């Protein structure tokens, strides 16, 4: 593997907007009262409420709203450090101090900053506004708020702050509908042959040594394998990025044995899931490391390195099982409308790489979660 070519895709930008420094209030920077309020806010968003006309949002949407609100608080600390130091950011009411229209001032200035300084699109502003409207309802709707006495078509219309934010949302929506794309389409798209070529290149990059002969670290090999798997899975299951990001063995990713003409029967264990799942999630990282050590001790002179050859069995297509992605109603965005999705089968050419990842390489990234793939932050 040529060390200089790995990660080169990061040098190809499809947007003119440059990357900026982080400014959001970090989860570890929040005081206990603010953390507790965010817990209540998430419940406010994701659960049904007596008499409410509004449907709950999904957990993933609630997290996006929280990100935007931490962004608002972080911006306040950045722009007005004397007035809003970290120790004063104890509640969402600091950003929305009253139910009056003028309480939208900080939110509006933050949107201006996102547009002018951070060069964010109007579509991104819409996401932020949805979060601000939800926070305004939460902070100033009140526990005694009765939607029956409000406009049934526009709940919380009697709260001036909510009306003001909705007006901003309407104006931003008009701008978003007329705005030019923020990315250059020609740089975003590959034809099918080019994409398959990328997958093949990533497969070749999953190697224990650099082209000059030097050994790569365990983590380096793991990142290469993960990258190959992500692109490989998308080649046979061209779904939303959320599908890949939230893959989890036993929840959305299953190993189904094919026996007696029926899928789902493990002829040995009578369990539709692989024992590998139990090894990973109940045995913890120690179990994975023990398997890694055992496998790597076969390589003379490098008992605990990644220098052994990685056989991904890409030419092997006959297996007594199949790996499938399954989504219930809560696992994808439109699940409430369409229900459980049919299984999406991963190509058998990827099984060797997937099992190498699950059994050995995943542990080298020290994941702090049960998802199949990891980010740089764990």
C-alpha positions as CSV (number, residue, x, y, z in Angstrom):
1,X,0.0,0.0,0.0
2,X,1.4,3.4,-0.9
3,X,1.4,5.4,2.2
4,X,0.9,8.7,0.3
5,X,-2.3,7.6,-1.4
6,X,-4.3,6.5,1.6
7,X,-6.9,9.1,2.6
8,X,-6.4,11.2,-0.5
9,X,-10.1,11.5,-0.9
10,X,-10.0,14.0,2.0
11,X,-8.0,16.4,-0.3
12,X,-10.9,16.5,-2.9
13,X,-13.5,19.0,-1.7
14,X,-17.0,19.1,-3.3
15,X,-17.9,22.4,-1.5
16,X,-16.4,25.8,-1.7
17,X,-17.1,26.4,2.0
18,X,-13.9,25.8,4.1
19,X,-13.9,23.7,7.2
20,X,-14.1,25.8,10.4
21,X,-13.1,25.4,14.0
22,X,-15.6,23.7,16.4
23,X,-17.6,26.1,18.6
24,X,-20.4,24.0,20.1
25,X,-20.8,23.6,23.8
26,X,-19.4,20.1,24.4
27,X,-21.5,17.5,26.3
28,X,-18.7,17.3,28.8
29,X,-18.8,21.0,29.3
30,X,-22.4,21.2,30.3
31,X,-23.3,21.6,34.0
32,X,-25.6,19.0,35.7
33,X,-28.7,21.2,35.5
34,X,-28.3,21.7,31.8
35,X,-27.7,18.0,31.2
36,X,-30.9,17.2,33.2
37,X,-32.8,19.8,31.1
38,X,-31.6,18.2,27.9
39,X,-32.8,14.8,29.1
40,X,-36.3,16.3,29.7
41,X,-36.1,18.1,26.4
42,X,-35.4,14.8,24.6
43,X,-38.4,13.2,26.3
44,X,-40.5,16.2,25.4
45,X,-39.6,15.6,21.7
46,X,-39.8,11.8,21.5
47,X,-42.8,10.8,23.6
48,X,-46.5,11.3,23.1
49,X,-48.1,13.9,25.4
50,X,-51.7,14.0,26.6
51,X,-53.8,16.3,24.4
52,X,-50.9,17.1,22.0
53,X,-51.6,17.4,18.3
54,X,-47.9,17.0,17.4
55,X,-46.4,13.6,16.7
56,X,-43.2,12.7,18.5
57,X,-39.9,12.9,16.6
58,X,-37.4,10.1,16.3
59,X,-34.5,9.7,18.6
60,X,-32.0,10.6,15.9
61,X,-33.9,13.8,15.1
62,X,-33.9,14.7,18.8
63,X,-30.1,14.3,18.9
64,X,-29.8,16.7,15.9
65,X,-31.9,19.3,17.7
66,X,-29.7,18.9,20.8
67,X,-26.6,19.5,18.6
68,X,-28.1,22.7,17.2
69,X,-28.9,24.0,20.7
70,X,-25.4,23.2,21.9
71,X,-24.3,25.1,18.9
72,X,-26.4,28.1,19.9
73,X,-25.0,28.0,23.5
74,X,-21.5,27.6,22.3
75,X,-21.8,30.5,19.9
76,X,-23.1,32.7,22.7
77,X,-20.0,31.8,24.8
78,X,-17.8,32.5,21.8
79,X,-19.3,35.8,20.8
80,X,-20.2,37.2,24.2
81,X,-17.6,35.6,26.6
82,X,-18.2,38.1,29.4
83,X,-22.0,37.9,29.3
84,X,-22.3,34.2,28.7
85,X,-19.3,32.3,30.2
86,X,-19.7,28.5,30.5
87,X,-20.8,28.8,34.2
88,X,-23.8,30.9,33.2
89,X,-25.0,28.4,30.5
90,X,-27.2,26.5,33.0
91,X,-30.5,26.3,31.0
92,X,-32.0,26.7,27.6
93,X,-33.8,29.8,29.0
94,X,-30.5,31.6,28.9
95,X,-30.9,31.5,25.1
96,X,-34.6,32.0,25.2
97,X,-35.2,34.2,28.3
98,X,-38.9,34.9,27.8
99,X,-41.9,34.0,25.7
100,X,-41.9,37.4,24.0
101,X,-40.9,38.0,20.3
102,X,-37.7,39.8,21.3
103,X,-36.5,36.6,23.0
104,X,-35.7,35.3,19.5
105,X,-32.9,37.9,19.2
106,X,-30.0,35.5,20.1
107,X,-31.3,32.8,17.8
108,X,-31.6,35.3,14.9
109,X,-28.1,36.6,15.4
110,X,-26.7,33.1,15.6
111,X,-28.4,32.3,12.2
112,X,-26.9,35.4,10.8
113,X,-23.5,34.3,12.0
114,X,-24.0,30.8,10.5
115,X,-24.8,32.3,7.2
116,X,-22.2,35.1,7.0
117,X,-19.2,33.8,9.0
118,X,-19.6,30.0,8.7
119,X,-21.1,30.2,5.1
120,X,-23.8,27.7,6.0
121,X,-26.7,27.2,3.6
122,X,-30.3,28.2,4.1
123,X,-31.1,24.5,4.3
124,X,-28.8,24.2,7.3
125,X,-30.5,27.2,8.9
126,X,-33.8,25.4,8.6
127,X,-32.5,22.5,10.6
128,X,-31.3,25.0,13.3
129,X,-34.7,26.8,13.3
130,X,-36.6,23.5,13.8
131,X,-34.5,22.9,16.9
132,X,-35.1,26.5,18.2
133,X,-38.8,26.3,17.7
134,X,-38.9,23.0,19.6
135,X,-36.8,24.6,22.4
136,X,-39.2,27.6,22.5
137,X,-42.2,25.2,22.9
138,X,-40.3,23.3,25.6
139,X,-39.2,26.3,27.6
140,X,-42.2,28.5,27.3
141,X,-45.1,26.3,26.4
142,X,-45.5,25.4,30.1
143,X,-46.7,22.3,31.7
144,X,-50.2,23.8,31.9
145,X,-50.3,24.7,28.2
146,X,-53.5,23.4,26.7
147,X,-53.4,22.8,23.0
148,X,-57.2,22.5,22.9
149,X,-57.4,26.2,23.7
150,X,-54.8,27.0,21.1
151,X,-55.1,26.9,17.3
152,X,-55.4,23.2,16.5
153,X,-53.7,23.7,13.2
154,X,-50.9,25.7,14.6
155,X,-50.1,24.5,18.2
156,X,-48.3,27.1,20.4
157,X,-49.4,29.9,18.1
158,X,-50.3,31.9,21.1
159,X,-46.7,32.0,22.2
160,X,-45.1,35.1,20.6
161,X,-41.6,33.6,20.6
162,X,-42.8,30.5,18.7
163,X,-44.6,32.8,16.2
164,X,-41.5,34.8,15.6
165,X,-39.3,31.8,15.1
166,X,-41.9,30.3,12.7
167,X,-41.9,33.5,10.7
168,X,-38.1,33.2,10.4
169,X,-38.5,29.6,9.4
170,X,-41.0,30.6,6.6
171,X,-38.6,33.2,5.2
172,X,-35.6,30.9,5.4
173,X,-37.6,28.2,3.6
174,X,-38.2,30.5,0.7
175,X,-34.5,31.3,0.5
176,X,-33.6,27.6,0.7
177,X,-36.0,26.8,-2.2
178,X,-34.2,29.3,-4.5
179,X,-30.7,28.7,-3.3
180,X,-28.0,27.2,-5.5
181,X,-26.6,23.8,-4.5
182,X,-23.7,24.2,-2.0
183,X,-21.7,21.4,-3.6
184,X,-20.5,20.9,-7.1
185,X,-22.5,18.0,-8.5
186,X,-19.8,16.9,-11.0
187,X,-17.4,16.3,-8.1
188,X,-20.0,14.3,-6.1
189,X,-21.0,11.7,-8.6
190,X,-19.1,8.7,-10.0
191,X,-20.4,6.4,-12.7
192,X,-20.9,2.7,-11.7
193,X,-17.6,1.5,-13.2
194,X,-15.6,4.2,-11.4
195,X,-17.3,3.4,-8.1
196,X,-16.5,-0.3,-8.4
197,X,-12.9,0.7,-9.2
198,X,-12.8,2.6,-6.0
199,X,-14.0,-0.4,-4.0
200,X,-11.3,-2.6,-5.6
201,X,-8.7,0.0,-4.8
202,X,-9.8,0.1,-1.2
203,X,-9.7,-3.7,-1.1
204,X,-6.0,-3.6,-2.2
205,X,-5.3,-1.0,0.6
206,X,-6.2,-3.5,3.2
207,X,-2.7,-4.8,3.6
208,X,-0.4,-5.3,6.7
209,X,2.5,-3.5,5.1
210,X,3.3,-0.3,3.1
211,X,4.5,-0.6,-0.4
212,X,8.0,0.0,0.9
213,X,7.8,-3.0,3.2
214,X,7.2,-1.3,6.5
215,X,4.6,-2.6,8.9
216,X,1.4,-0.7,9.4
217,X,-0.1,-0.4,12.8
218,X,-3.1,-2.4,13.9
219,X,-5.3,0.7,13.9
220,X,-4.2,1.7,10.4
221,X,-5.1,-1.7,9.0
222,X,-8.4,-1.5,10.8
223,X,-9.3,1.9,9.3
224,X,-8.5,0.5,5.9
225,X,-10.7,-2.5,6.4
226,X,-13.6,-0.4,7.7
227,X,-13.4,1.9,4.8
228,X,-13.4,-1.0,2.3
229,X,-16.4,-2.6,4.1
230,X,-18.4,0.7,4.1
231,X,-17.9,1.2,0.3
232,X,-18.4,-2.5,-0.4
233,X,-21.7,-2.7,1.5
234,X,-22.9,0.4,-0.3
235,X,-22.1,-1.2,-3.6
236,X,-24.7,-4.0,-2.9
237,X,-27.0,-2.1,-0.5
238,X,-27.2,1.5,-1.9
239,X,-29.2,2.9,1.0
240,X,-29.0,6.0,3.2
241,X,-25.8,6.8,5.1
242,X,-27.7,6.3,8.3
243,X,-28.2,2.6,7.4
244,X,-24.4,2.1,7.4
245,X,-23.7,4.4,10.4
246,X,-26.2,2.6,12.7
247,X,-25.5,-1.0,11.7
248,X,-25.4,-3.1,14.8
249,X,-25.2,-6.9,15.1
250,X,-28.4,-8.4,16.5
251,X,-30.4,-5.2,15.9
252,X,-30.1,-4.3,12.2
253,X,-27.4,-6.7,11.0
254,X,-28.0,-10.5,11.2
255,X,-26.2,-13.6,10.2
256,X,-28.9,-16.0,9.1
257,X,-28.3,-19.7,8.5
258,X,-29.9,-21.4,5.5
259,X,-31.1,-24.8,6.6
260,X,-33.9,-27.2,5.6
261,X,-35.0,-24.8,2.9
262,X,-35.7,-22.0,5.5
263,X,-33.7,-18.9,6.3
264,X,-33.2,-18.2,9.9
265,X,-32.4,-21.7,11.2
266,X,-28.8,-22.3,12.4
267,X,-28.5,-26.1,11.9
268,X,-26.0,-26.3,14.7
269,X,-27.1,-23.7,17.3
270,X,-30.7,-23.2,16.4
271,X,-30.0,-19.5,16.7
272,X,-30.6,-17.1,13.7
273,X,-27.7,-15.0,14.9
274,X,-24.1,-16.0,14.9
275,X,-22.3,-16.9,18.1
276,X,-19.9,-14.3,17.0
277,X,-22.4,-11.7,18.2
278,X,-22.3,-13.1,21.7
279,X,-18.5,-13.2,21.6
280,X,-18.3,-9.6,20.6
281,X,-20.9,-7.9,22.8
282,X,-20.8,-10.1,26.0
283,X,-17.1,-11.1,25.8
284,X,-16.1,-7.5,25.4
285,X,-12.9,-6.2,24.0
286,X,-10.8,-8.6,26.0
287,X,-12.3,-11.6,24.1
288,X,-11.7,-10.0,20.8
289,X,-8.1,-9.2,21.8
290,X,-7.6,-12.8,22.9
291,X,-8.8,-14.1,19.5
292,X,-6.5,-11.5,17.8
293,X,-3.5,-12.7,19.8
294,X,-4.2,-16.3,19.0
295,X,-4.6,-15.7,15.3
296,X,-1.5,-13.5,15.0
297,X,0.8,-15.8,16.9
298,X,0.9,-17.9,13.8
299,X,3.1,-15.3,12.3
300,X,6.7,-16.1,13.2
301,X,8.5,-13.2,15.0
302,X,5.4,-10.9,15.2
303,X,3.1,-12.5,17.7
304,X,0.8,-9.6,18.3
305,X,1.0,-7.5,15.1
306,X,-1.1,-7.2,11.9
307,X,1.6,-8.5,9.7
308,X,-0.2,-11.7,8.8
309,X,-1.8,-11.8,5.4
310,X,-5.5,-10.9,5.5
311,X,-7.6,-13.4,3.5
312,X,-10.9,-11.6,2.7
313,X,-12.1,-14.6,0.6
314,X,-13.6,-12.2,-2.1
315,X,-13.8,-15.1,-4.6
316,X,-15.7,-17.3,-2.2
317,X,-19.5,-17.0,-2.8
318,X,-20.9,-20.3,-1.4
319,X,-21.8,-20.1,2.4
320,X,-24.4,-21.9,4.5
321,X,-25.6,-18.5,5.7
322,X,-26.1,-15.0,4.6
323,X,-25.5,-11.6,6.3
324,X,-28.6,-9.3,6.0
325,X,-29.6,-5.9,7.0
326,X,-33.1,-5.7,8.5
327,X,-35.0,-2.5,9.5
328,X,-38.0,-2.4,11.8
329,X,-40.3,0.6,11.9
330,X,-38.0,2.5,14.3
331,X,-34.8,1.9,12.3
332,X,-35.3,4.2,9.4
333,X,-36.8,7.6,8.7
334,X,-40.1,6.7,7.1
335,X,-40.7,3.5,9.1
336,X,-44.0,4.8,10.5
337,X,-45.3,5.1,7.0
338,X,-44.0,1.9,5.4
339,X,-43.4,-0.5,8.3
340,X,-40.8,-3.2,8.4
341,X,-38.5,-3.3,5.3
342,X,-37.6,-6.5,3.3
343,X,-34.2,-7.9,4.2
344,X,-31.2,-6.3,2.3
345,X,-28.6,-9.0,1.6
346,X,-24.9,-8.2,1.7
347,X,-22.9,-9.7,-1.1
348,X,-21.1,-12.9,-0.1
349,X,-17.8,-11.6,-1.5
350,X,-17.7,-9.3,1.6
351,X,-18.3,-12.0,4.2
352,X,-14.6,-12.7,4.7
353,X,-13.8,-9.1,5.3
354,X,-16.8,-8.6,7.5
355,X,-16.0,-11.6,9.7
356,X,-12.3,-10.5,9.9
357,X,-13.6,-7.1,11.0
358,X,-15.9,-8.5,13.6
359,X,-13.6,-11.2,15.0
360,X,-10.3,-9.3,15.1
361,X,-9.9,-5.9,13.5
362,X,-12.8,-3.9,15.1
363,X,-11.3,-4.2,18.6
364,X,-8.1,-2.4,17.3
365,X,-10.1,0.9,17.1
366,X,-11.2,0.5,20.8
367,X,-14.9,1.3,20.1
368,X,-17.0,2.6,23.0
369,X,-20.3,1.4,21.6
370,X,-22.0,-1.6,19.9
371,X,-22.3,-0.2,16.4
372,X,-20.5,-2.1,13.6
373,X,-18.4,0.9,12.5
374,X,-16.5,3.6,14.5
375,X,-15.6,7.2,14.0
376,X,-12.3,8.9,14.9
377,X,-13.9,10.0,18.2
378,X,-14.6,6.3,19.2
